Amino acid sequence: MPASEELFVDFVRPHLGRLRVVAHQYARNAEDARDLIQETLLRAWRDMAAAEGRVRHRGWLLAILRNVARDWSRLASRRIRLEPIGDFELTELVAADLREPLAPVTGMTEAQFREFLDERVASALDVLEDPYREVLILSVAGDLRYAEIAEMLGCPMGTVMSRIARARRRLREHLADMAPRTQAARPHRP
Amino acid sequence: MNCSDTRELLHAFLDSELDAPLSIEIQRHLERCCDCGREAEVERTIRKALVNSLEKAAAAGETDERTLLPDILTSAPDQNQRFRGSWLRRVVWTAAAGLLLGLGAWRTLRQADSSSPASLVPRTLVEDFVGMVADPGKIQLASEDSEAVAHWFWEKLGFDVELPAMRGRCTLVGGRCCTIAGQPAAFALYDMEGSPAALVAVRLDQSGETRGPRAPRGSVARRIDHLEGHTVVSCERNQIAYAAVGPLPAERLLELMPLDCGQRDDDR
């Protein structure tokens, strides 16, 4: 394998896991996710060859993946599950909103809570609104710093912070809605 | 640091996004305040469950990295027509298309770009082809009658698939309806003098969006891939992407392609 390809593969390999996880959130099925990743790597390869010497990192790869997903979402032939949010949709949130108590997920022991999460967290994420869901996935699945997400989305970091906080709150609200309210569940005492 | 301020910054703290002095303040508050401490613990647990859930979903649908790294990076050096770098690939694609069509009428690079189903899935096509050959039970309609199989494709998939007329060197075995990259696809299996080959047809996007200047009527660009001992010849015609796959030279596989796909009728 030529040296340049070897360098590219060495760069990409540690990030494939993260790419895979994020791609599965954009794509509707494993096959589309694989195509999404392949297209991302192809574009990354071309870009890397064209701009030799520039520092690359995982955020750059995820930005390409996001752009591919955005391109595909415009084509009727592609089914993209998560619609990448437009930059204009990112707005500053009222800070007071974030100071309110988080939605209670009570009525469960710790073991019950963990079991409940294992069963419900994916569903709660699925019903999250797209703007919140995307930033949460980039942070949690993509393991990107807020600054990297801000650079990718072209917005201030403060916007990303408030958007992620709001996303986590909405997730918590969905989980609270799904929480069992049976008498069998013992209240958790601190 | 009070509870209200802590709640506002809690998620940034848990994501290690705050500077050290602020993080220490919040940590101290969490240690002193039972309610906030418990909330932080709940949020940590939710985050961990979310990560596990996302990784489990991704792991369920994927195999090893060799299926992710595209052909351009994993091809053997002695395979023909493996191009490194987008500029060289585009030049060769354009030149090949121009030569084949003879008069320089070819589609723009955007129509042969990597967003079309055919250009993204040579590996998928080869894998599906190998699977079909290995398991004849996957054939859904066994017939040598190309008109009957084409009509069946039309009934099942809703688009016309141009199957080659029967000739001595090429016998239709049957057809299968499947999906490629989420799109309905026709898969016709042939016996070419003892070697299996397949013609795959996928309808392109229906949005009507123009992806570049329209090519003159009947002119198409053609692409040839070599992968794991197989050849994939692909082209687009009348909004359908065709790909002929098999362990045969491209010249043989062209016999399966619709007319005008880079070949004159009297060449057949």
Interface residues (C-beta under 8 A of the other chain):
Chain A: M1 P2 S4 E5 F8 V9 V12 R13 L16 G17 L19 R20 V21 A23 H24 Q25 R28 N29 A30 E31 D32 A33 R34 D35 I37 Q38 E39 L41 L42 R43 W45 R46 A49 A50 D71 W72 R74 L75 A76 S77 R78 R79 A95 L98 R99 E100 P101 L102 V105 F113 R114 L117 D118 V121 A122 L125 L136 I137 S139 V140 A141 R145 Y146 M161 I164 A165 R168 L171 R172 L175 P190
Chain B: S4 D5 R7 E8 L10 H11 A12 D15 E17 C34 D35 G37 R38 E39 V42 E43 T45 I46 R47 A49 L50 V51 N52 S53 L54 E55 A57 A58 A59 A60 G61 E62 E65 T67 L68 L69 P70 I72 L73 P77 R84 G85 S86 S114 S115 P117 L120 V121 T124 T179 A181 G182 Q183 L204 D205 Q206 S207 E209
